[in-house]
């Protein structure tokens, strides 16, 4: 497929608001791709070059990308075959950058900026294929070392010079990390089924395969290559857990009381709820180059954060395994566990060894998903616990999480209270015989999270998506934010407004929110957002930033699209460890009450 054709498909998707229509359009695109192009298209539509669990970044700011664009405009201006470009009469690239910046301020989208500047220009594009453009982009991202910035600028210029303006729009957005077509991985999964069956008949099976091995490109190529229903089933069944590719993590539902939990779940396994960084540890001793990898609940590869794991590999009594754990910092002298804010300081790219000495990490391992190449996710939890108990002996870095089994609501309640008094977040409760399944579907894992003090009167905090912010007045005008709009996620991955937060934050917290929000500014209202006209923010923020919010009450609200509002909302912390899809679900609000 030519990249211009691919860009036309992206343009059509961008203009479509109906998820059903998007699904049909994606299915049509999938049917037109060559097998080798399918993974490439999947990754590019996510604004990436590689699967979500791998990291290959361009590390090019908008300013650097503008320099490549300015070079393009300068070159075109000197081309006598392109007289219409002469509205730019300067010869200095820096002056072209000023033209671009002026246009960008009006448009708010760097991709649209270059497209609109050149839309009426007759450019002799090279008709590059999808694969050729992808190879160009990979080469740009892999460029490094002294002088790499200038080389990247030249490579971006060379690529843009061979594209039509529409294609430039999407390439520019991919490079600066702001593609945002407005659909999720689940829409792509539905489209795969649609491409083969004409409807969503096989979506559930495809989703289950993806949850075991989160590589949508690899999954799509294999699924679309299967010619019959039987062959597709055979492929999906074989798409199994694999060391080095994360399993989509299981998450907790909420239930308010011990009595309700026992009534619904009968016999349960109960563990402490640590306030740390959820991690999935992949160990493969046979891989000398990379014997271990660590992924967050967002599927980010954070292996570099945890050099201490290299020192305990020999304590693992298996050649390979996948462990589910909570990473928590601790004080080396007292043994006291650190707060989440202290633990997250380990999440850095530089001076990792120095910070690991300041904040040593202890992994509280509570599950094992695979051992020696055999998947365990279809085995009951209690059996997985038995396997886990044989894998290693407790040490300073790895510790097996303790648990109790009970069907007594009073014992469960007392266990929860004991954990709170110990400074933890309460208890995690799991069905004894539950299989390991991604997300919050069903009541396999639940939590009672009634931390006292900062929580407010509600029995739980909410993880909310920052949808946009309002510019400040008075004192706050100096740092450009006076309040921000947050929402929760419904079953269709639409974000519904639930609170406008303008109090209860320190100046430093407001500045931090703005800094993070400004890195994800969107020129238009993002597609997943359902916002009433009375709450439209001054600045839209693409779905990415999650904050934990406490409040005193949930009240009915005709103003907010969630139909509920938070009374006296206040920031607890910024959740850099969560993606927006993992924010509180609209239906979960029914489980949250005044404590």
Secondary structure by P-SEA (a helix, b strand, c coil): ccaaaaaaaaaaaaacccaaaaaaaaaaaaaaccccaaaaaaaaaacccccccccccccccaaaaaaaaaaaaaaaaaccccccccccccccaaaaaaaaaaaaaaaccaaaaaaaaccccccccccccaaaaaaaaaaaaaccccaaaaaaaaaaaaaaaaccaaaaaaaaaaaaccccccccaaaaaaaaaaaccccccaaaaaaaaaaacccaaaaaaaaaacccaaaaaaaaaaccccccccccbbbbbbbccaaaaaaacccbbbbbbbccbbbbbbbbcccccccbbbbcccccccccccccccccccccccccbbbbbbbbbbccccccccccccccccccccaaaaaaaabbbbbbccccccccccccccccaaaaaaaaaaccccccccccccccccccaaaaaaaaaaaaaaccccccccccccccccccccccbbbbcccccccccccccccccccbbbbbccccccccccbbbbbbbccccbbbbcccccccccaaaaaaaaaaaaacccccccccccccccccccccccccbbbbbbbccccccccccccbbbccccccccccccccccccccccccccccc
